Amino acid sequence: MNDPFRVMTVCTGNICRSPMAEIVLREAFVEAGLGDTVVVESTGISSEERGNPIDRRARTTLTNHGYPNGTGHVARRITPAGLAASDLVLPMTAHHARTLRRLAADAGADERTICMWRTFDPAAPKLGEGDSEDLLDVEDPWYGGMADFEVCLREIEAAIPAIVEYVKAQLG
């Protein structure tokens, strides 16, 4: 059996955006018949939430939309080994991407595997020369209310079809 294709979603503390993206993306790969071929995990760039469960508002939002609620999720920080072992790394913001690129350089990992989540969203801004990657940020819902988690989930879902197609193409 071939090694699985490894996808890592990344946010700040690994309690809101990246675990939501992990769960939704994993479901999409299962629906696409790739559940045994693709492994999806999530991490954060910070260890401030290490060991904590998924945010209750993220859990509620996922449940309200028919997704698994992330029970059992434990926040963790990305490691150089985890980054190097990933075939596709999907940061939620430009800040996360910059942090991951520095880590990749230090770890000897291929930074070409790092792609902003919303680059796969057809409704996201298209970056021109000189545009900041910040335009593609998935905003942090942690500081807001349930409406912010709904927006976050919509931005996550919008990128899913193109991510699945990208991974299918990578698998041949």
Salt bridges, closest charged atoms under 4 A:
GLU22 OE2 - ARG26 NH2 2.45
GLU41 OE1 - ARG6 NH2 3.38
GLU41 OE2 - ARG76 NH2 3.42
ASP55 OD2 - ARG57 NH2 2.91
ASP110 OD2 - ARG112 NH2 2.91
ASP121 OD2 - ARG118 NH2 3.31
GLU133 OE2 - ARG101 NH2 2.87
ASP134 OD1 - ARG98 NH1 3.80
ASP140 OD2 - ARG17 NH2 3.42
GLU150 OE1 - HIS65 NE2 2.67
GLU155 OE2 - ARG118 NH1 3.96
GLU165 OE2 - LYS168 NZ 3.51
